[in-house]
């Protein structure tokens, strides 16, 4: 069994230890969760280690424009129009390298797409390189294999299951969010001393107290009303307009809808809000998700690793819906196994779950207690402490 690192309310590495050193954090071109994880690590590093030079780069900026478009827009298009294709890609590449045609094609394509990225990493001069996405992590692993990079290098897994893409033998460390993910890494050959069990990093705002009454007044939420936040990640994927309309029609709840970068979804939700004056708050892409979440009583969301971790860090009751085939389906498995959330299979089921959470104090307490047990509030600090100190966070004995 891997052991979770001890709770850290303060950084465990002396600030002076990092003076004059450089940390490069690389996020990925597919989805927004990897970027938010990287931003949380960068924010924590700047707060805890002011003498450390910190740079966060989305590796999309280091790709040829055509390749960048394929990874970013292609990924979103597949999820919107053919999500089961993504499940096939996810499942067929979740195997040792070279064992499937899909895997060989993907790795060939990734290498073609990442030449500029490899060039930058090789010459950046960083002392530490931390990845929150498998694509830059794979590039970094190949560079480490031929001794082209001497920096301490690691990857942070941002979903609750661990795909084979994170089995990278030449990286110095892997940060797994949950025990099952750490077990799979060990089973697939990653030495236990290179694994730390830390949780998924979230921005500092999700771990701080908020002036909830003032925020609710600012949003026009009546005193005593229940607020339901509906979210679907930074890309605004999923039928969040349909969910918002249903909750508004079937309950007296106030609904906060986070539409991400999806301008069409924002327009649709604004039309719905106009038909329910004073009860719906449409929100375009924002960096203030923690404020809207603080004002909410229940979070209804797609089960992305980052959004769910943010909700757990704030002890919110969480209902997951409409998972992306593949990684988000695996996230749902973990959340239900550990009683961290409830799942709504369709709209009537969502209404039932909302009624249960309103009327059943024991169920609310069960979810909030499980969220405390998950312990993701200080994940960023845990990761940085291990990364900068150069040791393992008591990763366990490596037994299967």
ABEGO torsion letter per residue (X at the ends): XBBBBBBBABBABBAAAABGBBBBBBBBABEAAAAAAAAAAAAAAAAABAABBBBBBBAAAABBAAAAAAAAAAAAAAAAABAAAAAAAAAAABBBBGABAAAAAAAAAAAAAAAAAAAAAAAAGBABBBBABAAAAAAAAAAAAAGABABBBBBBBABABBBAAABBAABABBBBABAAAAAAAAAAGBBAAABBBAEBBBBAAAABBBBAAAAAAAAGBBBGBBBBBBBAEAAGBEBAAAAAAAAAAABABBBBBBAEABAAAAAAAAAAAAABBGABBBBBBBAAAAAAAAABABBBBBBBAAAAAAAAAAGBBBBBBGBBBEAAAAAAAAAAAAGABBBBABAAAAAAAAAAAAABAAAAAAAAAAAAAAGAAAAAAAAAAAAAAGBBBGAEAGBX
